[in-house]
């Protein structure tokens, strides 16, 4: 049975982007170093139209979050024969902001790749969506994202309970073809094995939110 955002917390959108859009994305990412597992991106001006709520990419989260939806963080992943890694079950618990401004309910703070990150109230994370654009096919041997369907409904999961909840919810491998999109609830438990047959597995991952941040705190944005 296909997964849906309600109740599973994830949705597969096959053939979401045509080759012309994929070529534009690849051109925008071509300047990035090729020897890093994951790269946090602060700006993608060439993709602004596609990422907007009415664009070819942004329209998918906007269908669930509303017209105020905007990209607030981007990470580019490229697993390959030279760079192959695994990641255990976890939740994404932080957001990227322009600068550190101590704000009630936000913390602790961390600095990742020179970008300020902070753990926000769980209610904000619960209203966010994460989108993954696949630039390469991902089969069972090429380290697909693993998710625990329904785990997003449990709020912030204590570290000691993550493994048990992932087992209780079960595992779904997010297989994909080039041009597919996976859309999922940002707090969902997810993991990734090292690729059994390593080859390029390029993914542009974007977090979307329709919420403003309180006070002077500002999303990093894209």
Order of alpha helices (4+ residues) and beta strands (2+ residues): alpha-beta-alpha-beta-alpha-alpha-beta-beta-beta-beta-beta-alpha-beta-beta-alpha-beta-beta-beta-beta
